[in-house]
Every structure is written in C-alpha cells, then in structure tokens.
C-alpha cells in the first residue's frame, strides 16, 4: 500500500507556469532571471497558503539550473534540479524563523554565508516566517543582508509585513502576493480532480473555494477531507454537510416568509434548521450575508461582487428586483445588531426568534417615504390628527361705489384682532392693543399724516416705555454689597451647598459702580466660589438692582473674610485622636495592645 500524500504537497508547483493566481510575480521573476538582474535579497509577503514559499523554492531551483529554458524556467532534468527535487541540494538552505529566532541562529547562518557553493552559481537562503525574528536577531542580520557575497541570495517570506523592521524592508525587493480568486481555485481543483479521477460538480468546488477564502492550501485540504468523507465523490450536499454550511435555499425561503409576514412558517423553518445542529449565530451571519448578496444583485455595476455558486446566481438577480432596497437595509441593520448582542444573550434560541419576529413584521412596522433625496422612516401606528387652526373673524367687504365714480374698487380686507399683550411685573395690569388701520384707497388722496405713521413695533415700544419705564442701575455700595453677599451665603447654607463656607470666608472689594472683586485665601475656596459664581451674580443683580453687575474671583491669603465671626475648622482624625488621649490616656494603651490604626 502506497503512502498517502496530501494534495497540497503532491501537486505543489514545480515551475513558475504552474503557480496559480500569482502571474504578476512569476512574470517578474522569470524576466529577472532571463536578463540576469537578480537582487541579492527578496521579501515575499502575503496571506497564508498563496504560494510564497513555493515561489521561493522555484526561484532557488531555477537560478541554479544548468539548462534553463529560454523563457526562464528550470529544466527539471539537470543534476541541480534533480537534487533539489529530491531534497538533497547543498546550495539551498531553509530556516524556520519561528523556531530559530535568536541571535545565535542568525550568527550561525552568517558564518555559513562565507563559504562559496561547491556546485552551481548561487547559495540560496530561504527564511520562512521572518517576522518571528527578535529585534536583536534582525540587527545582527542587517550588515550581511545589505552587502552579502556575490553568490548569496536571501529570500524572506512572511505573512505579517508590518512586523518587520524598516531597515530590513529597505534592503529587499518586496513582492506582495494576493489572495487567489474563486475562479482560479475552482479551475485548479477541477484539474486535480481530473488527475485523481474524482467526480466533483462545479457547485461543490465553488463552495470549497469560498470556504478557503483565497488560500489554495486550505482548499486542497478541504477537498481531501470531503473525498475521504464521500468515498471519492464530491457532491453539493456532502460538501454542505461536511463544511457545516447552511444551504442558501433556506435563506430564500426565509425571505419569502418575511415578505408574506408569515411568522409561523419562519419559526418552523428555524426549528428545522436548529434540529440539524446549526447554531443561531451561524444563521444570523448567513442571513446577513444573504441580504448583502441581494443588495449587490440590485445593481448591474456590482453584480461581479456576488459571491455564490452558479446555480443560485440567477435566483439572486430575480429575487433582488422584487424587494425594496430600504427593506433590505433595515433588515441588515436588525441582523447586525442581533449578531452583536448574540453572545450576551442568555437564551440564544429566543434571541434568534425575536429577530425573526422583527424581520417578519418589518414591513408592517415601517413605512418608507421619499423626502427629497433621502429616505425617512415613519411608524404606521402613529395616528394623524387634524391641524388646529386659529379662529379668525369673517371677512369684511367695503360697499361697492357707484358706477358714476371713477374709482378703482378696493380689494377685500382681512381684519384680525390681535390678542392683548400682557405686560409682566406690574401692579396694575394693562393691556396693549395694536390698532391696525386700513390702507388708503388708490384713488383717494393721502392724508397729511400718512408719512409720519409709526409701525406697529414702534408703537408697541412707545406704549411699553410709557407703562414700564426703564429703571437705572444702582451703583454698588459697600454696605449693601456685604449685606447681599451674606444673604446669598445664608441661602447656600439653607440648601446645604458645600460652597457656603468658602463664600463666608471670602472678602469683597468694589472696583467701580458695576463690578467688584472676590478674594479667597486658597485655591480650594477659589474653586468653590468659581463653581457658584454665575448663580451668585444672578442673585446679586436682582438684590442690588444692577443688571450690569460683574464679579471677579481672585486669590489673596492676607485678606480678612466678610464675616468677622470665627468659624471653627473641623478637626482631622489625628487631631481628634490626640485630643482623646489627652483626656483618656488608656485609649492609647488599648490602641497599642490591639495594634489598631487610625482610619482616614
């Protein structure tokens, strides 16, 4: 019985032409070999399983080939190629930087570089996972990497380019490998199935390619497992079962139930899915991806982004045209929020069922309306009531003049009696009524006072001045200011405001008729006064009858407070303890015996 070799190793590319999906890199390397313009250091970076190490080995074999083809490929027949294929070449050295990442390992490598190759042109050093090297190892490698011998070539491979020092990057030619597309992966899998005589339909291979996410190694490993699982025949159903993927037909049925608002069928369908062993988060994530595909299918420009098997592509395009875009976006928001909160939910199944309820009644709960160029959502349950109109007086028409009078008939005049304007804070309330005088007729001569008439706003201002004349601001006086300050301090005490003590210890000094300084002895008191500054200003403006009052907060430790009464400062814990042991000496002995400590 022959030993089984996985497809990832058995069908590993042996020349540049067999590398899948990296044509931009293989073409550059072949041209560099043909024109003899090889760099002394290369850096291959990109996702896992896309061919970085494979291309490094092919490059190492090709540059040492004795009979290279005109297009820059190895012959696979010379001594160098044969020894390389059997893994016995002395000119190619591979180092796994993940397990050999110390300075000593790099020094050993540098010592080997000094020896010229016994056969062949170049000694090639392939360092895989180079980002795992320590900073000291990188620094020890810098000089050799910058100026190696003419026969030494370094090929570094990594999946995390951002972890490599900039000094290393500047000394290498960088090649960025890209993810392998789904179509390239499917074509490669089909060729391998033909060589291995495995029956596989295209839909199943497309599922494998989607699951691998651009990694050829993963795609080959998945196919090997499915071939073993299905006894040499890869079918769509066996692929779904092996990869634990929910068939997209379930999502199409869920979408139909959403449009029909058939909650019972949706719940039964989810129960069927749950019985098959699919977790709720997988259902939510798959439904979100399904709705994303529907959104993509609505626009012909982005249909190429539709990532699904060929059998469902036409169904996506048909279904997408029957569902409004706004409904899809709202459903996607609900699914996204539900997926985020899934982990924190105690009852996972109930959480998914609540999401299905929201989706089924989404059309009934929301009404989409187009407001200019933006879509706004309004709930249907909101009742529309009648608008409240102001009751107005009937229209008064003037009498029509006689025919003999050559006067232009006036237009209809709408007269509205304004409500009286109430003037606040007056002992005797008065009403001000704006008398709107009608316009003069076009045929009549204007009155001599027509040009001197005041507008309604000016009339109102004049009447207000007559009723409530403006009061002049009272200049500040020291006695009244101190009295008002003490009133405000007492108000703070009554409200148990912590700033009361700071206000009682502060002093005031009048600057001019409208402003004064407030002095506090330390920054803490200053802070309390500053916090309550606006409230104090409003109180003092009313109390002192000065609308232009301003106060400025300053720190001066040498001033005496407004209230000359002595305010006893509360004792600290240490002071209370000292006072206690002075009166009761046994308390200190009790503290020492019990090994007590003073609290804070």
C-alpha positions as CSV (number, residue, x, y, z in Angstrom):
1,X,0.0,0.0,0.0
2,X,1.5,3.3,-1.1
3,X,1.8,6.1,1.4
4,X,-0.9,8.8,1.1
5,X,0.4,12.3,0.2
6,X,-2.0,15.2,0.7
7,X,-2.8,17.1,-2.4
8,X,-1.2,20.3,-1.1
9,X,2.2,18.5,-1.2
10,X,1.6,16.1,-4.1
11,X,0.5,18.9,-6.5
12,X,2.8,21.6,-5.3
13,X,4.0,23.7,-8.3
14,X,7.5,22.8,-9.6
15,X,7.9,25.7,-12.0
16,X,6.6,29.2,-12.4
17,X,3.9,28.3,-15.0
18,X,2.1,26.0,-12.6
19,X,1.8,28.7,-9.8
20,X,-1.9,29.6,-9.5
21,X,-3.1,33.2,-9.3
22,X,0.3,35.0,-8.9
23,X,1.1,35.8,-12.6
24,X,2.3,39.3,-11.7
25,X,5.1,37.9,-9.5
26,X,6.1,34.9,-11.6
27,X,6.4,37.0,-14.8
28,X,8.7,39.5,-12.9
29,X,10.9,36.7,-11.5
30,X,11.3,35.0,-14.9
31,X,12.2,38.2,-16.6
32,X,14.8,39.0,-13.9
33,X,16.4,35.5,-14.5
34,X,16.5,35.9,-18.2
35,X,18.0,39.3,-18.1
36,X,20.4,38.3,-15.2
37,X,19.1,41.1,-13.0
38,X,18.6,39.2,-9.8
39,X,18.6,41.1,-6.5
40,X,20.6,39.9,-3.5
41,X,17.5,39.9,-1.2
42,X,13.8,39.3,-1.8
43,X,10.8,39.6,0.6
44,X,7.7,37.6,-0.3
45,X,4.7,38.8,1.8
46,X,1.0,38.0,1.7
47,X,-1.7,35.8,3.2
48,X,-1.2,32.2,4.1
49,X,-1.3,29.5,1.5
50,X,-0.9,31.6,-1.6
51,X,2.5,30.4,-2.8
52,X,5.2,32.4,-1.0
53,X,7.4,29.5,0.0
54,X,6.6,27.7,-3.3
55,X,7.8,30.6,-5.4
56,X,10.9,30.9,-3.2
57,X,11.8,27.3,-3.9
58,X,11.1,27.5,-7.6
59,X,13.3,30.6,-7.8
60,X,16.1,28.9,-5.9
61,X,16.0,25.9,-8.2
62,X,15.7,27.9,-11.4
63,X,18.7,30.2,-10.8
64,X,21.0,27.1,-10.2
65,X,19.6,25.2,-13.2
66,X,22.3,24.2,-15.7
67,X,20.0,24.1,-18.7
68,X,17.4,26.8,-18.1
69,X,14.7,27.2,-20.8
70,X,14.6,30.5,-22.9
71,X,11.5,31.7,-21.0
72,X,13.3,31.4,-17.6
73,X,12.0,28.0,-16.4
74,X,14.0,25.2,-14.8
75,X,14.6,22.1,-16.9
76,X,14.0,19.6,-14.1
77,X,16.5,17.2,-15.7
78,X,19.9,18.5,-14.7
79,X,21.9,17.4,-11.7
80,X,21.0,20.6,-9.7
81,X,17.2,20.3,-10.5
82,X,17.1,16.5,-9.7
83,X,19.0,17.0,-6.4
84,X,16.6,19.8,-5.5
85,X,13.5,17.8,-6.3
86,X,14.8,15.0,-4.0
87,X,15.6,17.5,-1.2
88,X,19.4,16.8,-1.3
89,X,20.7,20.1,-2.8
90,X,23.6,21.7,-0.8
91,X,23.0,25.1,-2.3
92,X,19.6,25.7,-0.8
93,X,19.1,26.2,2.9
94,X,15.8,26.7,4.6
95,X,15.5,28.3,8.0
96,X,12.3,28.4,10.1
97,X,12.5,31.7,11.8
98,X,9.6,30.8,14.1
99,X,11.8,28.2,16.0
100,X,15.2,29.7,15.2
101,X,14.7,33.3,16.1
102,X,17.7,34.1,18.4
103,X,20.9,36.0,17.7
104,X,22.9,32.7,17.8
105,X,20.9,31.2,15.0
106,X,21.5,34.2,12.8
107,X,25.2,34.2,13.6
108,X,25.4,30.6,12.6
109,X,23.7,31.5,9.3
110,X,26.1,34.4,8.7
111,X,29.0,32.1,9.3
112,X,27.7,29.7,6.6
113,X,27.4,32.5,4.1
114,X,31.2,32.9,4.0
115,X,31.6,29.6,2.2
116,X,31.2,29.6,-1.6
117,X,29.0,26.9,-3.2
118,X,30.7,23.7,-4.3
119,X,28.4,23.3,-7.3
120,X,26.1,25.8,-9.0
121,X,26.2,29.5,-9.2
122,X,24.3,30.6,-6.0
123,X,23.7,29.7,-2.4
124,X,20.1,30.5,-1.6
125,X,18.9,31.0,2.0
126,X,15.1,30.8,2.4
127,X,14.0,32.2,5.8
128,X,10.3,31.5,6.4
129,X,8.1,33.4,8.9
130,X,10.9,36.0,9.1
131,X,8.7,38.3,11.2
132,X,9.3,36.0,14.2
133,X,12.9,37.0,14.5
134,X,13.8,39.1,17.6
135,X,14.9,42.7,17.3
136,X,18.5,41.6,18.2
137,X,18.5,38.9,15.5
138,X,17.3,41.5,12.9
139,X,20.1,43.8,13.9
140,X,22.6,41.1,13.7
141,X,21.4,40.2,10.2
142,X,21.4,43.8,8.8
143,X,25.1,44.0,7.6
144,X,25.1,40.6,5.9
145,X,21.7,41.3,4.2
146,X,22.9,44.7,2.9
147,X,26.3,43.5,1.5
148,X,26.2,39.7,1.0
149,X,28.7,37.9,-1.1
150,X,28.0,37.8,-4.9
151,X,27.0,34.2,-4.7
152,X,24.5,34.5,-1.8
153,X,20.8,35.3,-2.3
154,X,18.3,35.7,0.6
155,X,14.6,35.0,0.2
156,X,12.5,36.1,3.2
157,X,8.9,35.0,3.5
158,X,6.3,36.4,5.9
159,X,2.5,36.8,6.5
160,X,2.9,39.9,8.6
161,X,4.9,42.5,6.8
162,X,4.2,45.3,9.3
163,X,6.2,43.5,12.0
164,X,9.5,43.6,10.0
165,X,11.9,46.5,10.8
166,X,12.1,49.2,8.2
167,X,15.8,48.7,7.9
168,X,15.2,45.2,6.7
169,X,12.5,46.3,4.2
170,X,14.7,48.9,2.6
171,X,17.3,46.2,1.8
172,X,14.9,43.8,0.0
173,X,12.9,43.7,-3.2
174,X,9.3,43.3,-1.9
175,X,6.8,41.1,-3.7
176,X,3.2,41.3,-2.4
177,X,1.2,38.1,-3.0
178,X,-2.6,38.4,-3.4
179,X,-5.4,36.1,-2.4
180,X,-6.3,33.5,-5.1
181,X,-9.6,34.2,-6.7
182,X,-12.5,31.8,-6.5
183,X,-12.4,31.1,-10.3
184,X,-8.7,30.3,-10.2
185,X,-9.2,28.0,-7.2
186,X,-12.1,26.2,-8.9
187,X,-10.1,25.6,-12.1
188,X,-7.1,24.2,-10.1
189,X,-9.4,21.9,-8.1
190,X,-11.0,20.7,-11.3
191,X,-7.6,19.8,-12.8
192,X,-6.6,17.9,-9.7
193,X,-10.0,16.0,-9.7
194,X,-9.4,15.0,-13.3
195,X,-5.9,13.7,-12.4
196,X,-7.2,11.8,-9.4
197,X,-10.3,10.6,-11.2
198,X,-12.6,12.1,-8.6
199,X,-16.2,13.0,-9.5
200,X,-17.0,16.6,-8.4
201,X,-19.6,19.0,-9.5
202,X,-18.8,22.7,-10.0
203,X,-21.2,23.9,-7.3
204,X,-19.3,21.9,-4.6
205,X,-15.9,23.1,-5.8
206,X,-17.2,26.7,-5.7
207,X,-18.3,26.1,-2.1
208,X,-14.8,24.8,-1.2
209,X,-13.2,27.8,-2.9
210,X,-15.5,30.2,-1.0
211,X,-14.7,28.5,2.3
212,X,-10.9,28.6,1.7
213,X,-11.1,32.5,1.4
214,X,-8.3,32.7,-1.2
215,X,-6.0,30.1,0.4
216,X,-5.1,27.3,-2.0
217,X,-3.6,25.1,0.7
218,X,-6.9,25.2,2.7
219,X,-8.9,24.5,-0.5
220,X,-6.8,21.4,-1.2
221,X,-7.1,20.2,2.4
222,X,-10.9,20.6,2.4
223,X,-11.2,18.7,-0.8
224,X,-9.1,15.8,0.5
225,X,-11.4,15.6,3.6
226,X,-14.6,15.6,1.5
227,X,-13.2,13.0,-0.9
228,X,-12.5,10.7,2.1
229,X,-15.9,11.6,3.6
230,X,-17.9,10.9,0.4
231,X,-15.8,7.9,-0.8
232,X,-14.3,9.5,-3.8
233,X,-17.3,11.6,-5.0
234,X,-17.7,15.2,-4.2
235,X,-21.3,16.4,-4.3
236,X,-23.0,19.6,-3.3
237,X,-25.0,18.1,-0.4
238,X,-21.9,16.2,1.0
239,X,-19.9,19.5,0.8
240,X,-22.6,21.4,2.7
241,X,-22.8,18.7,5.4
242,X,-19.0,18.4,5.8
243,X,-18.3,22.2,5.9
244,X,-21.3,22.8,8.2
245,X,-22.8,25.3,5.7
246,X,-26.5,26.1,5.6
247,X,-27.9,25.8,2.2
248,X,-28.9,29.2,0.6
249,X,-32.3,27.7,-0.2
250,X,-33.2,28.2,3.4
251,X,-32.5,31.9,3.3
252,X,-34.6,32.3,0.1
253,X,-37.5,30.6,2.0
254,X,-37.0,32.9,5.0
255,X,-37.0,35.9,2.7
256,X,-40.3,34.7,1.2
257,X,-41.8,34.4,4.7
258,X,-40.6,37.9,5.5
259,X,-42.4,39.4,2.5
260,X,-45.6,37.4,3.3
261,X,-45.3,38.2,7.0
262,X,-45.8,34.5,7.7
263,X,-44.2,34.3,11.2
264,X,-45.4,30.7,11.8
265,X,-43.7,29.3,8.8
266,X,-40.5,31.2,9.6
267,X,-40.4,29.9,13.2
268,X,-41.0,26.3,11.9
269,X,-38.2,26.7,9.4
270,X,-35.8,27.9,12.1
271,X,-36.8,25.0,14.2
272,X,-35.9,22.7,11.3
273,X,-32.5,24.5,11.0
274,X,-31.9,24.2,14.7
275,X,-32.6,20.5,14.7
276,X,-29.9,20.0,12.1
277,X,-27.3,21.3,14.5
278,X,-26.8,24.8,13.2
279,X,-26.1,27.4,15.9
280,X,-28.1,30.7,16.0
281,X,-25.1,32.9,15.3
282,X,-24.4,30.9,12.1
283,X,-28.0,31.5,11.0
284,X,-27.8,35.3,11.7
285,X,-24.4,35.6,9.9
286,X,-25.6,33.6,6.9
287,X,-28.8,35.7,6.7
288,X,-26.8,38.9,6.8
289,X,-24.5,37.6,4.0
290,X,-27.6,36.6,2.0
291,X,-29.1,40.0,2.2
292,X,-25.8,41.6,1.3
293,X,-25.8,39.4,-1.9
294,X,-29.4,40.6,-2.6
295,X,-28.2,44.3,-2.3
296,X,-25.3,43.6,-4.6
297,X,-27.6,41.9,-7.1
298,X,-29.8,45.0,-7.4
299,X,-27.1,47.0,-9.3
300,X,-25.6,45.7,-12.6
301,X,-22.4,47.5,-11.9
302,X,-21.6,45.4,-8.8
303,X,-23.1,42.1,-9.8
304,X,-19.5,40.8,-10.2
305,X,-19.2,41.0,-6.4
306,X,-21.9,38.4,-6.0
307,X,-20.0,35.5,-4.3
308,X,-22.2,32.4,-4.7
309,X,-22.5,29.2,-6.7
310,X,-23.7,29.4,-10.3
311,X,-27.0,27.6,-9.6
312,X,-28.1,30.4,-7.3
313,X,-26.9,33.4,-9.3
314,X,-30.0,33.8,-11.5
315,X,-32.2,33.3,-8.5
316,X,-30.5,36.1,-6.6
317,X,-30.9,38.5,-9.6
318,X,-34.7,37.7,-9.8
319,X,-35.4,38.0,-6.1
320,X,-33.5,41.2,-5.7
321,X,-35.7,43.0,-8.1
322,X,-38.8,42.1,-6.1
323,X,-37.7,43.5,-2.8
324,X,-37.3,47.3,-2.0
325,X,-33.8,48.4,-1.2
326,X,-34.9,50.2,2.0
327,X,-36.4,46.9,3.3
328,X,-33.1,45.1,2.8
329,X,-31.1,47.9,4.5
330,X,-33.5,47.8,7.5
331,X,-33.3,44.0,7.8
332,X,-29.5,44.2,7.6
333,X,-29.4,46.7,10.5
334,X,-31.6,44.4,12.6
335,X,-29.4,41.4,11.8
336,X,-26.2,43.3,12.5
337,X,-27.5,44.4,15.9
338,X,-28.8,41.0,16.8
339,X,-25.4,39.3,15.8
340,X,-23.5,41.8,18.1
341,X,-25.8,41.0,21.0
342,X,-25.9,37.3,20.5
343,X,-23.0,36.5,22.8
344,X,-24.5,38.3,25.7
345,X,-28.0,36.7,25.3
346,X,-28.8,34.0,27.9
347,X,-31.5,32.3,25.8
348,X,-29.8,32.0,22.4
349,X,-32.8,30.5,20.6
350,X,-35.2,33.1,21.9
351,X,-32.8,35.8,20.8
352,X,-32.9,34.5,17.2
353,X,-36.6,34.0,17.3
354,X,-37.1,37.7,18.4
355,X,-35.0,38.7,15.4
356,X,-37.2,36.6,13.1
357,X,-40.3,38.4,14.6
358,X,-38.8,41.8,13.8
359,X,-38.0,40.7,10.3
360,X,-41.4,39.3,9.6
361,X,-43.2,42.4,10.8
362,X,-40.7,44.9,9.4
363,X,-43.0,45.9,6.5
364,X,-45.9,46.5,8.8
365,X,-43.9,48.4,11.4
366,X,-42.2,50.8,8.9
367,X,-43.5,52.9,6.1
368,X,-40.8,54.3,3.8
369,X,-41.4,57.7,2.3
370,X,-39.1,59.7,0.0
371,X,-38.3,63.1,1.3
372,X,-36.5,65.0,-1.4
373,X,-33.4,62.7,-1.9
374,X,-33.3,61.0,1.5
375,X,-35.4,58.1,2.8
376,X,-37.2,58.7,6.1
377,X,-39.0,56.0,8.2
378,X,-42.3,56.6,9.8
379,X,-44.3,54.2,12.0
380,X,-47.7,53.3,10.8
381,X,-49.1,53.2,14.3
382,X,-48.8,57.0,14.6
383,X,-52.3,58.5,14.1
384,X,-52.7,61.6,12.0
385,X,-54.8,64.2,13.8
386,X,-56.4,67.3,12.3
387,X,-54.4,70.6,12.4
388,X,-55.5,73.2,14.9
389,X,-56.3,76.4,13.1
390,X,-56.7,79.8,14.8
391,X,-60.3,81.1,14.7
392,X,-60.5,84.3,12.7
393,X,-63.2,86.8,12.1
394,X,-65.2,86.8,8.9
395,X,-64.0,88.9,6.0
396,X,-65.4,92.4,5.9
397,X,-66.1,93.9,2.4
398,X,-66.5,97.5,1.6
399,X,-69.6,98.7,-0.2
400,X,-69.1,98.9,-4.0
401,X,-69.1,102.5,-5.2
402,X,-71.5,103.9,-7.7
403,X,-70.8,103.5,-11.4
404,X,-70.5,107.2,-11.9
405,X,-67.5,107.4,-9.6
406,X,-64.2,106.7,-11.4
407,X,-62.6,104.9,-8.5
408,X,-60.7,101.6,-8.7
409,X,-62.6,99.0,-6.5
410,X,-60.6,98.1,-3.4
411,X,-59.5,94.6,-2.7
412,X,-61.1,92.5,0.1
413,X,-59.6,93.3,3.5
414,X,-59.0,90.7,6.2
415,X,-59.1,92.1,9.7
416,X,-57.5,90.2,12.5
417,X,-57.9,91.4,16.1
418,X,-54.7,90.6,18.0
419,X,-54.9,89.3,21.5
420,X,-53.9,91.9,24.1
421,X,-50.2,91.9,25.1
422,X,-49.8,91.4,28.8
423,X,-47.0,93.4,30.4
424,X,-45.4,91.4,33.3
425,X,-44.4,92.6,36.8
426,X,-46.8,95.5,37.0
427,X,-49.1,96.0,40.0
428,X,-51.9,97.3,37.8
429,X,-52.1,95.1,34.7
430,X,-52.7,97.0,31.4
431,X,-53.5,95.7,28.0
432,X,-51.9,97.0,24.8
433,X,-54.0,96.6,21.7
434,X,-52.4,97.2,18.3
435,X,-54.8,99.1,16.1
436,X,-54.3,98.2,12.5
437,X,-55.5,101.0,10.3
438,X,-56.7,100.1,6.8
439,X,-54.7,101.2,3.8
440,X,-55.8,104.2,1.8
441,X,-57.6,103.7,-1.4
442,X,-55.6,104.0,-4.6
443,X,-58.0,106.6,-5.9
444,X,-58.1,108.8,-2.8
445,X,-55.6,111.4,-1.8
446,X,-53.2,110.6,1.1
447,X,-53.7,112.3,4.4
448,X,-51.0,114.7,5.6
449,X,-50.1,112.4,8.5
450,X,-49.7,109.3,6.4
451,X,-45.9,109.7,6.0
452,X,-45.4,110.1,9.8
453,X,-47.2,107.0,10.8
454,X,-45.2,104.7,13.0
455,X,-45.0,100.9,12.5
456,X,-46.8,98.5,14.9
457,X,-43.5,97.5,16.5
458,X,-42.5,101.2,17.2
459,X,-46.0,101.9,18.6
460,X,-45.6,98.9,20.9
461,X,-42.2,100.0,22.1
462,X,-43.5,103.5,22.9
463,X,-46.5,102.2,24.8
464,X,-44.3,99.8,26.7
465,X,-42.0,102.6,27.7
466,X,-45.0,104.7,28.9
467,X,-46.3,101.8,31.0
468,X,-43.0,100.4,32.3
469,X,-40.2,103.0,32.2
470,X,-36.7,101.7,32.2
471,X,-35.0,101.6,35.7
472,X,-31.5,102.9,36.1
473,X,-28.9,100.5,37.5
474,X,-28.0,101.3,41.2
475,X,-24.2,101.9,41.8
476,X,-22.5,99.4,44.1
477,X,-22.1,100.4,47.8
478,X,-20.0,98.5,50.3
479,X,-22.7,98.1,52.9
480,X,-25.4,96.9,50.6
481,X,-22.9,94.6,48.8
482,X,-21.8,92.9,52.0
483,X,-25.4,92.5,53.2
484,X,-26.4,90.9,49.8
485,X,-23.3,88.7,49.9
486,X,-24.3,87.5,53.4
487,X,-27.8,86.8,52.2
488,X,-26.6,84.6,49.4
489,X,-24.2,82.8,51.8
490,X,-27.1,82.0,54.1
491,X,-29.1,80.8,51.1
492,X,-26.3,78.4,50.3
493,X,-26.3,77.2,53.9
494,X,-30.0,76.6,53.9
495,X,-29.6,74.5,50.7
496,X,-26.6,72.6,52.3
497,X,-24.3,73.7,49.4
498,X,-20.6,72.9,50.2
499,X,-19.7,76.3,48.8
500,X,-21.3,78.1,51.7
501,X,-18.2,78.0,53.8
502,X,-16.0,79.4,51.0
503,X,-18.4,82.3,50.5
504,X,-18.5,83.0,54.2
505,X,-14.6,83.2,54.3
506,X,-14.3,85.3,51.2
507,X,-13.9,89.1,51.1
508,X,-15.2,91.6,48.6
509,X,-13.8,94.8,47.2
510,X,-15.6,97.3,45.0
511,X,-13.8,98.3,41.8
512,X,-16.4,100.6,40.2
513,X,-20.1,101.2,40.1
514,X,-20.8,97.9,38.4
515,X,-18.0,95.4,39.3
516,X,-16.2,94.1,42.4
517,X,-13.5,91.6,43.3
518,X,-14.0,88.4,45.4
519,X,-10.9,87.3,47.3
520,X,-10.3,83.8,48.7
521,X,-7.4,82.6,50.8
522,X,-6.6,79.3,48.9
523,X,-7.2,77.5,45.6
524,X,-9.8,75.2,47.1
525,X,-12.0,78.0,48.3
526,X,-11.4,79.8,45.0
527,X,-12.7,76.7,43.1
528,X,-15.9,76.5,45.2
529,X,-16.6,80.2,44.5
530,X,-15.9,79.8,40.8
531,X,-18.4,76.9,40.6
532,X,-21.2,79.0,42.1
533,X,-20.1,82.3,40.5
534,X,-22.9,82.5,37.9
535,X,-25.6,81.8,40.5
536,X,-24.3,84.4,42.8
537,X,-24.1,87.0,40.1
538,X,-27.8,86.5,39.2
539,X,-28.8,86.8,42.8
540,X,-26.8,89.9,43.4
541,X,-28.1,91.6,40.2
542,X,-31.6,91.2,41.5
543,X,-30.8,92.1,45.1
544,X,-28.7,95.2,44.3
545,X,-30.8,96.2,41.2
546,X,-27.8,96.4,38.9
547,X,-28.1,94.5,35.6
548,X,-24.5,95.2,34.6
549,X,-23.0,93.7,37.8
550,X,-19.8,91.8,37.3
551,X,-17.6,89.9,39.9
552,X,-14.1,88.7,39.5
553,X,-12.7,85.7,41.5
554,X,-9.1,86.2,42.9
555,X,-6.8,84.5,45.5
556,X,-5.3,86.6,48.3
557,X,-4.4,84.9,51.6
558,X,-3.8,88.2,53.5
559,X,-7.4,89.4,53.4
560,X,-10.0,89.1,56.2
561,X,-13.4,87.4,55.5
562,X,-16.6,89.3,55.1
563,X,-18.0,87.8,58.3
564,X,-15.7,88.5,61.2
565,X,-17.1,85.7,63.3
566,X,-14.7,82.9,63.9
567,X,-15.6,79.7,62.2
568,X,-14.2,76.6,63.9
569,X,-12.4,74.4,61.5
570,X,-13.3,70.7,61.8
571,X,-10.6,68.6,63.4
572,X,-8.8,66.0,61.5
573,X,-8.6,62.3,62.6
574,X,-5.2,62.7,64.1
575,X,-6.2,65.8,66.0
576,X,-9.3,64.1,67.3
577,X,-7.2,61.2,68.5
578,X,-4.6,63.4,70.2
579,X,-7.4,65.3,71.9
580,X,-9.0,62.0,73.0
581,X,-5.8,60.5,74.5
582,X,-5.1,63.8,76.3
583,X,-8.4,63.3,78.1
584,X,-8.4,59.5,78.3
585,X,-4.8,58.1,78.4
586,X,-6.0,54.5,78.5
587,X,-7.2,54.8,74.9
588,X,-3.6,54.9,73.7
589,X,-2.7,51.7,75.6
590,X,-5.8,50.0,74.2
591,X,-4.7,51.0,70.6
592,X,-1.2,49.7,71.1
593,X,-2.3,46.3,72.6
594,X,-4.9,45.7,69.9
595,X,-2.5,47.0,67.2
596,X,-5.1,49.3,65.8
597,X,-4.5,52.0,63.2
598,X,-6.2,55.4,62.7
599,X,-8.8,55.4,60.0
600,X,-8.8,58.0,57.3
